[in-house]
Amino acid sequence: MANKTKSNSNMPNGHLHELFVDELRDILGAEKQLLKGLKKMATKAEGESLKAAFEEHRMQTEEHVERLKKVFASVNLSPRGKTCKAMEGLLNEADEIMESFEDAAVLDAALISAAQKVEHYEIASYGCLVTYANLMEHREAAELLSQTLEEEKNTDVKLTEIAMQEANMAM
């Protein structure tokens, strides 16, 4: 990747700066892409608790976008996202699931599976960003990113609970 951002040698672990910026732009793009995907998934979900979880996460994702803007500002950058190829693939897979499984008993379980793949991607991305921010001593960025990381983990747990209590259970 030919990123033209200069590494910042006057900060601790400044060699990570380009990577940090690229990952921030990637996750900002991913979160914006996810907003559309969550709306579709909420529409397709059969169970009320799953619909509600998708709606809640969509609202939370809007907050994540705003929080990312604060992260960019905290490191003196303008918030600019880029198309996230991973999120694009995960959302394409979710679309395929929505087309392939029309049986309500299977659809919600399949949607949860697709959503958890998204959550795991986000957890990995935010985990790396928190690490980079800490290593470069971007305290405010690390705090903001850690808050989002915890919310993503909580969403994953909530999806597992819905799967185990409802979607994966034969009624």
Backbone as CSV, one residue per row, in Angstrom:
resi,resn,N_x,N_y,N_z,CA_x,CA_y,CA_z,C_x,C_y,C_z
1,MET,0.840,-1.178,0.000,0.000,0.000,0.000,0.877,1.230,0.000
2,ALA,0.580,2.129,-0.872,1.362,3.352,-0.976,0.624,4.483,-0.275
3,ASN,0.742,4.521,1.018,0.087,5.559,1.797,1.050,6.728,1.920
4,LYS,0.581,7.916,1.622,1.448,9.098,1.599,1.523,9.806,2.951
5,THR,0.851,9.272,3.967,0.900,9.870,5.289,2.299,9.688,5.862
6,LYS,2.870,10.764,6.349,4.218,10.667,6.919,4.154,10.035,8.296
7,SER,5.131,9.196,8.593,5.181,8.642,9.937,5.651,9.752,10.864
8,ASN,5.185,9.735,12.055,5.461,10.797,12.992,6.553,10.330,13.941
9,SER,7.781,10.674,13.633,8.915,10.159,14.397,9.073,10.827,15.759
10,ASN,8.341,11.909,16.029,8.484,12.572,17.322,7.456,12.079,18.343
11,MET,6.814,10.941,18.072,5.901,10.335,19.045,6.400,8.931,19.343
12,PRO,6.084,8.408,20.508,6.467,7.019,20.794,5.850,6.091,19.745
13,ASN,6.643,5.171,19.258,6.194,4.187,18.273,5.569,4.831,17.038
14,GLY,6.153,5.936,16.617,5.658,6.680,15.462,5.638,5.872,14.179
15,HIS,6.394,4.776,14.151,6.392,3.918,12.952,5.015,3.308,12.704
16,LEU,4.144,3.309,13.729,2.797,2.756,13.598,1.783,3.781,13.100
17,HIS,2.195,5.026,12.965,1.257,6.097,12.637,0.498,5.838,11.330
18,GLU,1.209,5.523,10.272,0.544,5.268,8.985,-0.475,4.144,9.093
19,LEU,-0.091,3.074,9.759,-0.986,1.932,9.941,-2.211,2.347,10.753
20,PHE,-1.996,3.094,11.817,-3.085,3.572,12.666,-4.086,4.401,11.856
21,VAL,-3.578,5.331,11.071,-4.440,6.188,10.256,-5.201,5.363,9.226
22,ASP,-4.524,4.435,8.578,-5.178,3.595,7.577,-6.281,2.752,8.206
23,GLU,-6.004,2.188,9.376,-7.001,1.375,10.072,-8.174,2.230,10.558
24,LEU,-7.908,3.454,10.986,-8.995,4.357,11.382,-9.906,4.650,10.198
25,ARG,-9.307,4.918,9.053,-10.109,5.201,7.853,-10.912,3.976,7.432
26,ASP,-10.296,2.816,7.575,-10.972,1.565,7.227,-12.184,1.323,8.128
27,ILE,-12.015,1.484,9.435,-13.123,1.189,10.352,-14.210,2.267,10.250
28,LEU,-13.846,3.504,9.937,-14.868,4.533,9.722,-15.716,4.146,8.503
29,GLY,-15.071,3.728,7.435,-15.810,3.269,6.257,-16.659,2.053,6.579
30,ALA,-16.101,1.130,7.354,-16.824,-0.089,7.731,-18.082,0.239,8.522
31,GLU,-17.961,1.141,9.483,-19.117,1.506,10.312,-20.209,2.149,9.457
32,LYS,-19.821,2.996,8.527,-20.811,3.632,7.653,-21.491,2.591,6.754
33,GLN,-20.720,1.633,6.250,-21.294,0.563,5.433,-22.249,-0.279,6.267
34,LEU,-21.874,-0.527,7.509,-22.669,-1.365,8.390,-24.037,-0.756,8.689
35,LEU,-24.120,0.564,8.727,-25.407,1.207,8.998,-26.475,0.721,8.018
36,LYS,-26.123,0.615,6.758,-27.075,0.139,5.739,-27.381,-1.343,5.945
37,GLY,-26.351,-2.123,6.242,-26.531,-3.555,6.437,-27.419,-3.881,7.616
38,LEU,-27.260,-3.155,8.713,-28.075,-3.408,9.906,-29.542,-3.079,9.655
39,LYS,-29.772,-2.060,8.862,-31.156,-1.703,8.536,-31.820,-2.855,7.779
40,LYS,-31.098,-3.432,6.810,-31.619,-4.575,6.046,-31.852,-5.782,6.949
41,MET,-30.881,-6.066,7.803,-30.997,-7.235,8.680,-32.171,-7.086,9.646
42,ALA,-32.384,-5.889,10.166,-33.509,-5.657,11.073,-34.829,-5.886,10.352
43,THR,-34.891,-5.491,9.101,-36.109,-5.674,8.310,-36.389,-7.152,8.067
44,LYS,-35.343,-7.921,7.821,-35.494,-9.345,7.497,-35.690,-10.239,8.718
45,ALA,-35.199,-9.814,9.867,-35.281,-10.651,11.068,-36.733,-10.939,11.421
46,GLU,-36.972,-12.151,11.883,-38.331,-12.568,12.265,-38.608,-12.305,13.742
47,GLY,-37.671,-12.675,14.595,-37.866,-12.526,16.038,-37.793,-11.079,16.479
48,GLU,-38.687,-10.715,17.383,-38.739,-9.328,17.859,-37.461,-8.929,18.603
49,SER,-36.903,-9.843,19.398,-35.690,-9.480,20.144,-34.507,-9.303,19.198
50,LEU,-34.463,-10.077,18.111,-33.385,-9.914,17.134,-33.560,-8.613,16.367
51,LYS,-34.796,-8.314,15.963,-35.063,-7.030,15.294,-34.603,-5.878,16.184
52,ALA,-34.983,-5.963,17.461,-34.624,-4.909,18.413,-33.110,-4.809,18.588
53,ALA,-32.428,-5.951,18.629,-30.961,-5.945,18.777,-30.303,-5.279,17.574
54,PHE,-30.807,-5.586,16.367,-30.249,-4.956,15.168,-30.509,-3.452,15.165
55,GLU,-31.702,-3.046,15.559,-32.027,-1.615,15.623,-31.157,-0.910,16.661
56,GLU,-31.000,-1.544,17.811,-30.167,-0.959,18.867,-28.724,-0.834,18.385
57,HIS,-28.235,-1.857,17.706,-26.855,-1.791,17.236,-26.696,-0.765,16.119
58,ARG,-27.741,-0.561,15.330,-27.669,0.473,14.294,-27.527,1.854,14.940
59,MET,-28.302,2.106,15.994,-28.187,3.386,16.705,-26.806,3.512,17.355
60,GLN,-26.321,2.414,17.901,-24.995,2.411,18.517,-23.918,2.659,17.457
61,THR,-24.112,2.098,16.270,-23.150,2.286,15.182,-23.102,3.750,14.759
62,GLU,-24.231,4.433,14.787,-24.241,5.878,14.511,-23.368,6.604,15.539
63,GLU,-23.455,6.169,16.797,-22.601,6.750,17.848,-21.132,6.409,17.593
64,HIS,-20.863,5.210,17.092,-19.484,4.812,16.799,-18.888,5.718,15.728
65,VAL,-19.680,6.050,14.720,-19.210,6.955,13.666,-18.851,8.310,14.279
66,GLU,-19.730,8.823,15.138,-19.450,10.113,15.788,-18.221,10.023,16.684
67,ARG,-18.084,8.931,17.390,-16.928,8.741,18.271,-15.640,8.671,17.448
68,LEU,-15.697,7.996,16.297,-14.516,7.927,15.428,-14.106,9.319,14.947
69,LYS,-15.076,10.174,14.695,-14.760,11.550,14.305,-13.970,12.238,15.412
70,LYS,-14.326,11.957,16.678,-13.586,12.519,17.816,-12.174,11.942,17.886
71,VAL,-12.046,10.656,17.549,-10.716,10.028,17.531,-9.838,10.726,16.492
72,PHE,-10.372,10.926,15.304,-9.613,11.629,14.263,-9.189,13.009,14.760
73,ALA,-10.124,13.743,15.360,-9.808,15.086,15.858,-8.735,15.034,16.943
74,SER,-8.777,13.999,17.779,-7.808,13.894,18.877,-6.378,13.699,18.396
75,VAL,-6.228,13.229,17.161,-4.881,13.048,16.597,-4.654,14.015,15.422
76,ASN,-5.457,15.092,15.408,-5.313,16.176,14.434,-5.453,15.734,12.981
77,LEU,-6.449,14.904,12.722,-6.726,14.457,11.357,-8.187,14.730,11.026
78,SER,-8.442,14.930,9.746,-9.845,15.070,9.344,-10.429,13.667,9.178
79,PRO,-11.684,13.494,9.594,-12.309,12.166,9.519,-12.643,11.808,8.070
80,ARG,-11.887,10.896,7.540,-12.111,10.450,6.171,-12.067,8.935,6.160
81,GLY,-13.160,8.334,5.748,-13.209,6.888,5.670,-12.805,6.405,4.296
82,LYS,-12.703,5.106,4.179,-12.457,4.471,2.893,-13.322,3.221,2.835
83,THR,-13.555,2.730,1.648,-14.349,1.514,1.512,-13.607,0.366,2.174
84,CYS,-14.285,-0.303,3.084,-13.700,-1.441,3.780,-14.072,-2.711,3.019
85,LYS,-13.095,-3.327,2.404,-13.331,-4.536,1.599,-13.844,-5.688,2.461
86,ALA,-13.354,-5.793,3.681,-13.802,-6.870,4.570,-15.280,-6.700,4.911
87,MET,-15.683,-5.486,5.278,-17.087,-5.248,5.614,-17.956,-5.446,4.384
88,GLU,-17.470,-5.016,3.260,-18.205,-5.215,2.006,-18.481,-6.708,1.785
89,GLY,-17.473,-7.531,1.992,-17.628,-8.979,1.841,-18.575,-9.567,2.866
90,LEU,-18.444,-9.140,4.105,-19.315,-9.648,5.167,-20.775,-9.264,4.918
91,LEU,-20.995,-8.056,4.429,-22.364,-7.624,4.152,-22.927,-8.309,2.905
92,ASN,-22.068,-8.578,1.927,-22.515,-9.355,0.762,-22.944,-10.754,1.201
93,GLU,-22.179,-11.335,2.110,-22.535,-12.654,2.638,-23.866,-12.592,3.386
94,ALA,-24.073,-11.535,4.151,-25.350,-11.369,4.863,-26.503,-11.253,3.862
95,ASP,-26.283,-10.542,2.763,-27.312,-10.433,1.721,-27.641,-11.806,1.138
96,GLU,-26.609,-12.606,0.880,-26.827,-13.959,0.356,-27.647,-14.789,1.336
97,ILE,-27.342,-14.658,2.603,-28.077,-15.388,3.646,-29.549,-14.984,3.625
98,MET,-29.794,-13.693,3.517,-31.175,-13.216,3.537,-31.955,-13.727,2.323
99,GLU,-31.262,-13.933,1.222,-31.914,-14.460,0.023,-32.064,-15.977,0.080
100,SER,-31.143,-16.653,0.728,-31.104,-18.123,0.724,-32.007,-18.777,1.759
101,PHE,-32.186,-18.125,2.901,-32.937,-18.742,3.990,-34.195,-17.944,4.272
102,GLU,-35.291,-18.406,3.727,-36.548,-17.701,3.937,-37.359,-18.295,5.074
103,ASP,-37.028,-19.520,5.487,-37.714,-20.171,6.596,-37.362,-19.424,7.882
104,ALA,-38.372,-18.897,8.565,-38.155,-18.091,9.763,-37.332,-18.824,10.817
105,ALA,-37.506,-20.148,10.909,-36.792,-20.923,11.926,-35.286,-20.926,11.673
106,VAL,-34.885,-20.770,10.439,-33.463,-20.788,10.097,-32.924,-19.385,9.840
107,LEU,-33.759,-18.517,9.316,-33.305,-17.180,8.929,-32.672,-16.425,10.083
108,ASP,-33.328,-16.391,11.233,-32.767,-15.633,12.353,-31.424,-16.206,12.809
109,ALA,-31.312,-17.525,12.844,-30.026,-18.133,13.213,-28.948,-17.749,12.204
110,ALA,-29.304,-17.753,10.927,-28.347,-17.384,9.877,-27.969,-15.905,9.974
111,LEU,-28.936,-15.054,10.267,-28.654,-13.618,10.429,-27.731,-13.366,11.615
112,ILE,-27.952,-14.104,12.691,-27.074,-13.959,13.859,-25.657,-14.376,13.495
113,SER,-25.530,-15.458,12.763,-24.212,-15.908,12.324,-23.513,-14.818,11.501
114,ALA,-24.243,-14.247,10.557,-23.672,-13.182,9.718,-23.305,-11.968,10.570
115,ALA,-24.183,-11.605,11.498,-23.932,-10.440,12.344,-22.739,-10.663,13.266
116,GLN,-22.577,-11.894,13.753,-21.441,-12.149,14.638,-20.122,-12.136,13.869
117,LYS,-20.140,-12.519,12.623,-18.927,-12.393,11.804,-18.534,-10.919,11.701
118,VAL,-19.532,-10.058,11.520,-19.283,-8.618,11.480,-18.722,-8.153,12.822
119,GLU,-19.352,-8.583,13.912,-18.887,-8.168,15.242,-17.448,-8.598,15.491
120,HIS,-17.117,-9.806,15.095,-15.752,-10.296,15.323,-14.740,-9.498,14.514
121,TYR,-15.113,-9.093,13.322,-14.241,-8.224,12.525,-14.046,-6.888,13.246
122,GLU,-15.158,-6.328,13.731,-15.061,-5.050,14.433,-14.242,-5.175,15.719
123,ILE,-14.440,-6.241,16.456,-13.682,-6.455,17.688,-12.186,-6.532,17.380
124,ALA,-11.826,-7.256,16.339,-10.417,-7.353,15.953,-9.871,-5.982,15.539
125,SER,-10.640,-5.250,14.762,-10.188,-3.935,14.292,-10.013,-2.956,15.445
126,TYR,-11.022,-2.863,16.306,-10.914,-1.932,17.428,-9.840,-2.368,18.418
127,GLY,-9.665,-3.665,18.600,-8.599,-4.149,19.484,-7.230,-3.703,19.005
128,CYS,-6.987,-3.826,17.708,-5.713,-3.368,17.139,-5.561,-1.858,17.293
129,LEU,-6.634,-1.120,17.004,-6.561,0.343,17.103,-6.277,0.801,18.529
130,VAL,-6.884,0.148,19.509,-6.617,0.497,20.912,-5.140,0.252,21.222
131,THR,-4.623,-0.879,20.770,-3.211,-1.196,21.003,-2.304,-0.141,20.377
132,TYR,-2.552,0.208,19.118,-1.719,1.216,18.441,-1.812,2.558,19.154
133,ALA,-3.035,2.958,19.525,-3.210,4.241,20.206,-2.440,4.260,21.531
134,ASN,-2.516,3.176,22.281,-1.765,3.106,23.537,-0.266,3.162,23.297
135,LEU,0.211,2.426,22.295,1.645,2.406,22.019,2.167,3.773,21.578
136,MET,1.316,4.543,20.908,1.728,5.880,20.456,1.353,6.965,21.468
137,GLU,0.801,6.532,22.599,0.402,7.419,23.686,-0.655,8.438,23.270
138,HIS,-1.575,7.992,22.435,-2.758,8.787,22.079,-3.840,8.423,23.092
139,ARG,-3.764,9.011,24.273,-4.625,8.631,25.390,-6.115,8.805,25.084
140,GLU,-6.481,9.971,24.568,-7.898,10.224,24.286,-8.419,9.243,23.236
141,ALA,-7.646,9.032,22.187,-8.046,8.087,21.136,-8.208,6.689,21.724
142,ALA,-7.266,6.279,22.571,-7.331,4.950,23.174,-8.590,4.788,24.022
143,GLU,-8.933,5.821,24.792,-10.142,5.752,25.618,-11.399,5.642,24.764
144,LEU,-11.491,6.454,23.739,-12.665,6.438,22.859,-12.789,5.100,22.138
145,LEU,-11.686,4.614,21.623,-11.688,3.337,20.899,-11.992,2.169,21.834
146,SER,-11.502,2.244,23.066,-11.783,1.191,24.057,-13.263,1.129,24.384
147,GLN,-13.895,2.281,24.451,-15.330,2.331,24.730,-16.098,1.608,23.619
148,THR,-15.741,1.878,22.382,-16.404,1.204,21.257,-16.096,-0.281,21.270
149,LEU,-14.870,-0.651,21.558,-14.494,-2.065,21.622,-15.382,-2.804,22.614
150,GLU,-15.598,-2.240,23.790,-16.451,-2.882,24.794,-17.886,-3.010,24.307
151,GLU,-18.379,-1.997,23.620,-19.742,-2.057,23.088,-19.869,-3.155,22.030
152,GLU,-18.847,-3.312,21.207,-18.873,-4.372,20.183,-18.871,-5.748,20.854
153,LYS,-18.077,-5.908,21.883,-18.052,-7.177,22.616,-19.412,-7.464,23.248
154,ASN,-20.032,-6.437,23.810,-21.352,-6.608,24.423,-22.404,-6.990,23.393
155,THR,-22.322,-6.426,22.205,-23.252,-6.784,21.137,-23.083,-8.243,20.752
156,ASP,-21.850,-8.697,20.679,-21.584,-10.101,20.352,-22.206,-11.030,21.400
157,VAL,-22.063,-10.675,22.665,-22.655,-11.470,23.757,-24.176,-11.476,23.636
158,LYS,-24.754,-10.319,23.360,-26.210,-10.224,23.220,-26.699,-11.109,22.069
159,LEU,-25.991,-11.100,20.944,-26.375,-11.941,19.808,-26.298,-13.429,20.178
160,THR,-25.277,-13.811,20.930,-25.154,-15.196,21.378,-26.336,-15.575,22.265
161,GLU,-26.714,-14.673,23.162,-27.858,-14.943,24.042,-29.140,-15.138,23.239
162,ILE,-29.370,-14.289,22.251,-30.575,-14.426,21.414,-30.524,-15.749,20.651
163,ALA,-29.347,-16.096,20.159,-29.199,-17.360,19.426,-29.529,-18.546,20.330
164,MET,-28.965,-18.550,21.521,-29.122,-19.697,22.411,-30.502,-19.775,23.053
165,GLN,-31.141,-18.646,23.264,-32.449,-18.642,23.916,-33.609,-18.707,22.937
166,GLU,-33.375,-18.314,21.684,-34.474,-18.229,20.730,-34.140,-18.820,19.370
167,ALA,-33.257,-18.168,18.643,-33.067,-18.455,17.217,-32.582,-19.868,16.923
168,ASN,-31.723,-20.411,17.762,-31.185,-21.753,17.495,-32.035,-22.868,18.103
169,MET,-33.083,-22.503,18.792,-33.904,-23.484,19.490,-35.114,-23.874,18.632
170,ALA,-35.366,-25.169,18.562,-36.557,-25.654,17.838,-37.784,-25.313,18.665
171,MET,-38.748,-24.705,18.032,-39.968,-24.290,18.746,-41.073,-25.279,18.509
